[in-house]
């Protein structure tokens, strides 16, 4: 529910693989409603984005954690 998502307070990174179209659509919807969220679409990766696009996945995660101070 969008009302519940809008209440989230923590910075949120939403990651999806470009070949997993249902997850990309869901990721975009989540990013629309979660304040202080970022979305990363990893090219040429499917549902197992952390395995299929591990280098870029890890880099996006490192950048996000650095940005929020962790």
Secondary structure, DSSP 4 states (H G I P E B T S, - for coil): -HHHHTT--S-EEEEEETT-HHHHHHHHHHHHHSTTEEEEEETT--S-HHHHTHHHHHHHHHHHHHHTT-
